[in-house]
Amino acid sequence: MIQAVPETEARALAANDDAQPCQLPSKLCIPGAHETLHVHIDRDRALLRRVSAEGTETAVVPMAAYRGVAVSATYEAATGPVFQVTLCHPDPSLSVPLASGSCTSEVGIAWRSWAAALERPLLVLDTDGSVSARLDRMGAIFAEKPLPRRKGSPVVGRRSRFARRRDFGRPTGEVCRGEREIIARN
């Protein structure tokens, strides 16, 4: 499998076949025909740095802006089917190739591992680049991210959910201080 290899661990991955396809934070170096893409990925964002003859472009993209981790297939006459795993963004210039290869089991492991590590949905792309399937659903219902919990009233302050139901204490009778006591004790 041909994979975008972390810059610092290229030899370690080559020596260890049982290495995980993704570890966060991860640094990837993807050489291209006219430019080289350096990517730093963590759970919250992706830092993309394109180095070309014209100069360097840098973009910081939040992970929530990505649609998911997509797999696509192309057919080459010389090698047969080639599968590519991509961190898919609505703007194709911000999409990040994560792994590629011809072995379906290795690409499948990389696809699921990247999706689990980045907490993004699994996508299947058509040849035209449109999403043909989302695989983050159970049955016919999409498994979306849960809504945030309701927040209590700001007046309540730090009281727990159960303490909010209870009434506040009532003030007791007045206490007179500094006055002469009028109750006879003898």
C-alpha positions as CSV (number, residue, x, y, z in Angstrom):
1,M,0.0,0.0,0.0
2,I,1.3,3.5,-0.9
3,Q,0.5,5.8,2.0
4,A,1.2,9.4,2.9
5,V,3.8,8.7,5.6
6,P,4.5,10.8,8.6
7,E,7.7,12.7,8.0
8,T,9.3,11.6,11.3
9,E,8.3,8.0,11.3
10,A,8.9,6.9,7.7
11,R,11.5,4.3,8.6
12,A,9.6,3.0,11.6
13,L,6.5,2.4,9.5
14,A,8.5,0.6,6.9
15,A,10.0,-1.7,9.5
16,N,6.8,-2.4,11.4
17,D,3.9,-3.9,9.4
18,D,1.6,-3.8,12.3
19,A,1.7,0.0,12.7
20,Q,-1.5,1.9,12.9
21,P,-2.5,3.7,9.7
22,C,-3.1,6.9,11.7
23,Q,-1.9,8.5,14.9
24,L,-2.8,12.0,16.0
25,P,-1.3,14.5,15.8
26,S,0.1,13.5,12.4
27,K,2.4,15.1,10.0
28,L,2.1,14.1,6.3
29,C,4.2,15.1,3.3
30,I,2.5,14.5,0.0
31,P,4.7,15.2,-3.1
32,G,3.0,16.3,-6.3
33,A,4.0,17.2,-9.8
34,H,4.2,21.0,-9.3
35,E,4.0,21.4,-5.5
36,T,4.5,19.6,-2.2
37,L,1.7,19.5,0.4
38,H,2.8,19.4,4.0
39,V,-0.1,18.7,6.4
40,H,-0.3,18.7,10.2
41,I,-3.6,17.0,11.4
42,D,-4.9,16.9,14.9
43,R,-8.4,16.4,16.4
44,D,-9.4,20.1,16.1
45,R,-7.9,21.3,12.8
46,A,-5.7,20.7,9.8
47,L,-2.8,22.9,8.9
48,L,-2.1,22.7,5.1
49,R,1.1,24.2,3.7
50,R,1.6,24.1,-0.1
51,V,5.2,24.7,-1.3
52,S,5.6,25.4,-5.0
53,A,7.9,27.4,-7.2
54,E,5.7,30.5,-6.8
55,G,5.9,30.4,-3.0
56,T,4.3,28.9,0.1
57,E,0.6,29.0,0.9
58,T,-0.7,28.2,4.4
59,A,-4.3,27.4,5.4
60,V,-5.7,26.4,8.8
61,V,-9.0,24.5,8.4
62,P,-11.1,23.4,11.4
63,M,-11.9,19.7,11.4
64,A,-15.7,20.5,11.6
65,A,-15.4,22.0,8.0
66,Y,-14.5,18.6,6.5
67,R,-17.4,16.5,5.3
68,G,-15.8,13.2,6.3
69,V,-13.2,10.6,5.3
70,A,-13.9,9.4,1.8
71,V,-12.8,6.5,-0.3
72,S,-12.8,6.6,-4.1
73,A,-11.7,4.1,-6.7
74,T,-10.1,4.6,-10.1
75,Y,-9.0,2.0,-12.6
76,E,-5.6,2.1,-14.2
77,A,-4.8,-0.2,-17.1
78,A,-1.3,-1.1,-15.8
79,T,-2.1,-1.7,-12.1
80,G,-5.9,-2.3,-11.9
81,P,-8.1,-0.6,-9.4
82,V,-6.5,2.0,-7.1
83,F,-8.3,3.1,-4.0
84,Q,-7.7,6.5,-2.4
85,V,-8.6,7.6,1.1
86,T,-9.2,11.4,1.4
87,L,-10.1,13.8,4.1
88,C,-12.9,15.4,2.0
89,H,-13.7,19.1,2.1
90,P,-16.4,20.9,0.0
91,D,-13.5,22.9,-1.6
92,P,-11.4,20.3,-3.4
93,S,-8.2,22.3,-2.9
94,L,-8.5,21.8,0.8
95,S,-9.0,18.0,0.6
96,V,-6.1,16.0,2.0
97,P,-5.1,12.6,0.5
98,L,-4.5,10.3,3.5
99,A,-3.7,6.9,1.9
100,S,-3.9,5.0,-1.4
101,G,-3.3,1.5,-2.6
102,S,-4.7,-1.5,-4.5
103,C,-5.3,-3.8,-1.6
104,T,-8.9,-3.4,-0.5
105,S,-8.3,-4.7,3.1
106,E,-5.4,-2.3,3.8
107,V,-7.3,0.6,2.3
108,G,-10.4,-0.3,4.3
109,I,-8.5,-0.5,7.5
110,A,-6.9,2.9,6.8
111,W,-10.3,4.4,5.9
112,R,-12.0,3.3,9.1
113,S,-9.0,4.2,11.3
114,W,-8.8,7.7,9.9
115,A,-12.5,8.2,10.3
116,A,-12.5,7.0,13.9
117,A,-9.4,9.0,14.8
118,L,-10.8,12.2,13.3
119,E,-14.4,11.5,14.4
120,R,-15.7,12.2,10.9
121,P,-18.2,10.1,8.9
122,L,-17.3,7.5,6.3
123,L,-18.0,8.6,2.8
124,V,-17.9,6.9,-0.6
125,L,-17.2,9.1,-3.6
126,D,-18.3,8.6,-7.2
127,T,-15.9,9.2,-10.1
128,D,-17.3,12.8,-10.5
129,G,-16.5,13.6,-6.9
130,S,-20.1,13.5,-5.5
131,V,-20.9,11.6,-2.3
132,S,-22.8,8.4,-3.2
133,A,-23.1,7.0,0.3
134,R,-22.7,7.9,3.9
135,L,-21.9,5.0,6.1
136,D,-22.4,6.6,9.5
137,R,-26.0,5.5,9.9
138,M,-27.7,2.8,11.7
139,G,-30.5,1.2,9.7
140,A,-32.3,4.0,7.9
141,I,-31.6,6.7,10.5
142,F,-28.5,8.9,10.2
143,A,-26.4,8.8,13.4
144,E,-25.8,12.5,13.8
145,K,-23.8,14.2,16.5
146,P,-25.9,14.6,19.6
147,L,-27.2,18.1,20.4
148,P,-25.6,19.9,23.3
149,R,-27.3,19.6,26.7
150,R,-29.7,22.2,27.8
151,K,-28.2,24.9,29.9
152,G,-29.9,26.0,33.1
153,S,-30.9,29.6,33.8
154,P,-28.0,31.9,34.6
155,V,-29.9,33.0,37.7
156,V,-29.7,29.5,39.1
157,G,-25.9,29.6,39.2
158,R,-24.2,26.4,40.3
159,R,-27.1,24.5,41.7
160,S,-27.5,20.9,40.6
161,R,-30.4,19.8,38.5
162,F,-32.2,18.4,41.5
163,A,-31.4,21.4,43.7
164,R,-33.0,23.6,41.1
165,R,-36.4,22.1,41.7
166,R,-36.2,22.9,45.5
167,D,-37.2,26.2,46.9
168,F,-34.7,28.4,48.5
169,G,-34.7,28.6,52.3
170,R,-37.1,31.1,54.0
171,P,-35.6,33.7,56.3
172,T,-36.2,33.1,60.0
173,G,-37.4,35.7,62.5
174,E,-35.4,38.8,63.1
175,V,-32.5,38.6,65.4
176,C,-32.0,41.7,67.6
177,R,-28.3,42.3,68.4
178,G,-26.9,44.9,70.6
179,E,-30.1,45.4,72.5
180,R,-30.9,44.9,76.1
181,E,-32.4,41.5,76.8
182,I,-35.9,41.8,78.3
183,I,-36.4,38.1,79.3
184,A,-36.1,37.6,83.0
185,R,-34.0,34.6,83.8
186,N,-34.2,34.7,87.6
